[in-house]
Amino acid sequence: MKKHLFVRAAGALFLAGAAAPIRAESARSENFEIHCVVCHGENGKRQTEEGRKKKARDLTNARWQETIDDARIVRSITKGHDEMPAFGKKLTVDEIKALAAEVRSLAKKSS
């Protein structure tokens, strides 16, 4: 009897799980999702209402990426820049460096 109940419960859970929508994992870090997506968007192109309002940077722009160094990106994340808030008191140095590397990864690949 107990075995029957277990099998039924397991089957019901399996079917319920199969019917649930599968959510694709984000390609972005948790910190990017929390602190950057609202303005820069998931893809870094600033195609969000808040991004347009604050004139956020298109992080995928290869020309912009070529004109700045990593220290500038780290400084902007740490201290803020124009309308961008500072995250130096919210994030660790390593988290900021990881976000800077993530920003670099958004550059459009030239074909």
N, C-alpha and C positions, 0 to 999 in steps of 0.2 A: 504494500500500500504506500509506504513512504517513498519507495523507488518510483512508483507511478506519479506521485505528486511532484517529485523532483523533475522527472522527465517532462511533465506538462508545463511546469514553471519555466524550465530551461527553454522549451520550445516556444512558449509565449514571449519570453524575453528576446529570443532570436528573431522571431517574426516582427516584434515591435522595433527592434534595431534595424532590420532590413527595410522597414517602411520609412524610417527617419531619413531626412535629406542628409547627404554627405557634404560636409563643408570642407572646401579645399583649404589647405594650410596656406597662410600668407607667406609671401616671399620676403617679407620685411621683418625686422626684429621687433620685439615687443616694445622697446624704447622708441623706435621709429613710429610704430603704430600709435603709441600713447602721445608722443610729443610733436611729431612732424606731419603726420597724415592730415590733420585738420586743415593745414594751410598748403602743404606741398603735394598732398594726395598720395595714394598708394604707389603710383608710378613716378612720383617726383616732379610731375609736370605742372604743378600748382593749379590744376583744373578743378578747384573747389571754390565755393562761394567765399569762404574766409580768405583763401589764397588770393583770389582776384581783388577782394576788398583791401587787403593789406599789401598788395603788389609783391607777393612772395616770389622768390627766385624759382625759375624752372631749373631744377637740379640736373636735368638730363641734357642741358645745353652744353655741347662739347666745346664750343668757343669759350664760354665762361669757365668751364672746368680747366681749360688749358691756361687761362690767365691768372689763376690763383694757386697758391701752394697749400699743402695740408695744414700748415700752421694757421692760415687764414680761416679755414673751415672750422678748425678746433676753436679758434678765438671767437668766431661768430656764434658757435653753439654755446660756448662758455659764457660770454659776455653779452650776447645778443647783437643785433645789427639792424639799423633802421627800425622797422616795426616788429622785427623778430625778438621774442623775449629771450632773456638769458636763462641758461639751464645749469650754470656752474654750481648752484647750491642744491640742485635737485638730482644731479647725476655725478657719478664718480669720474675721475680722470680717465679710467679705462673705458667706461661707458661712453664718454664723449669721443674718445679716439675710435671706438667701434662705430659710432654714428658717423664720424668723418669718413671712415673707410666705406661705410654703406653709401654715403653721398657720392663718393668717388665711383662706386660700382654702378651708379645710375647714368653715367655719361653715355650718350648715344654712341654705339659702335659705328665707326666709319666703314662703309662697304667698299 
